[in-house]
Amino acid sequence: MELHLIIEGGRDLAEQLYSQISQAIRAGRLAEGQQLPPTRLLAQQLGISRKPVAEAYTRLTYDHFLVAHTGRGTFGGAHGARHLRRRPAHVRRSPGIGRGTRRAADAG
């Protein structure tokens, strides 16, 4: 598997990796079930610390873009975008407004 990642200085490395790997999955460049390199190897190839690679893999796994199997490796997931259930913008709650605040406002 050949995965082309570009690291730019001054930006969060884990976020850059997350963004590029998730885009590769959405675009079909990283197929479901395709194995990714171990975090240590990818970090070495990119010339960065293992920590941001591990953070990106963890977040990608949480968001269902990747599937991790202990002792076997990390693999492309079932196109994570299908599993992400984001609320439409008009349904999202404003920051700082809790249920109690909303009820109080409705009662007034």
C-alpha positions, -999 to 999 in steps of 0.1 A, spaced: 0 0 0 13 34 -8 -2 63 12 10 98 3 10 121 33 23 156 34 33 171 67 33 209 70 52 226 99 33 248 123 1 228 122 -11 201 145 5 169 132 -22 145 145 -49 167 129 -30 167 96 -27 129 96 -64 125 106 -75 148 78 -54 132 51 -61 96 60 -98 102 64 -98 119 29 -80 90 14 -107 67 28 -135 89 15 -119 91 -19 -114 54 -21 -76 56 -22 -75 36 10 -99 6 7 -119 -11 34 -97 -38 49 -65 -24 35 -37 -25 61 -20 7 73 16 7 84 22 4 122 24 37 140 61 34 147 69 27 110 47 55 97 63 79 122 97 68 111 89 72 75 75 107 81 103 117 103 80 126 132 73 114 167 51 83 171 27 102 194 8 122 167 5 91 145 -10 71 175 -33 100 183 -45 102 147 -50 64 145 -70 64 177 -93 92 165 -97 76 131 -106 43 148 -131 61 171 -147 77 140 -149 43 122 -125 53 95 -101 26 107 -104 -8 125 -77 -19 149 -70 -55 157 -46 -62 185 -17 -82 172 -28 -80 136 -27 -43 127 -48 -14 117 -71 -15 86 -93 8 66 -128 8 80 -162 7 63 -158 42 50 -162 61 83 -184 88 68 -213 64 67 -210 58 104 -207 94 115 -240 107 126 -237 144 127 -266 166 135 -276 191 108 -265 227 117 -300 238 125 -303 210 152 -271 216 170 -272 232 204 -254 265 210 -224 262 233 -232 270 268 -269 265 265 -279 235 286 -313 218 290 -319 236 323 -313 270 307 -336 262 278 -365 252 301 -361 283 321 -361 305 290 -392 286 277 -410 291 310 -405 329 310 
